[in-house]
Amino acid sequence: MSASTVVRIDPEDRKVFVGRTKEQIKDAPEFHRDQHLGNAGYREELGTYYGTGAPFGGRPA
């Protein structure tokens, strides 16, 4: 999930709140560490899915 979707963190309850529905999270591209860690194509797919236009909520290059 893109860090730009985080809206609030509750450290006491150890919860992270995001600005997405459960359906949007469920339908997001699945992460498999062995396949996707360091994979630029996967990062671009996430950026496109979350509507940021760039990987992980960054600025488009």
N, C-alpha and C positions, 0 to 999 in steps of 0.2 A: 504494500500500500504506500502511496505517495505521502511523504511527510507533510506536504502542504494540505492534506485533508484533516490533520489533527487540529481540533478546536479547543480542547481543554485536557489537562492531565490532573488527575487526583492522586497524588503520591500516597496519601493516607490509606485510601482504598485500593491502591495499586491498579488504577483504571485509566485507560486512554479513551477519550471521546473523539469521534471523527464526524465530519460533515458529510456522511454518506449513509444510505439506507442499508439494511441487511442484505437486500437483493443485489444492490450494486457491489457490495463486498463479495458476496457469494459468486457473482458472475465475473469477477475480475480474473485476469490471467493467472493461472495457477503457478506457484513457485516451487521449483525442484532445485534444491541447492546444487547438486552435482551438474545439472544442465544449465542453470541460469546465472549462477554467481559469476560475475565478470562478463556476462553476455550482453553486448551493446544492443543487439536486436531485441532482447527481452526488455531492457530498460526503455527503449523507444516504444515498445508495445504498451508498457505501463503508462508512460507519459501520454500516449494517445488515448488510452482507455480513461484515464482520470482527467482528460481534457486540459492538460497543462501545456501541451504543445512541445514539451521537452521532457527528457527523462527525470523522474523523481521530483517533478515540480519545479525544475530549474528553468532558466531562461533559454529560449530557442537559440541555437548557435547561428 
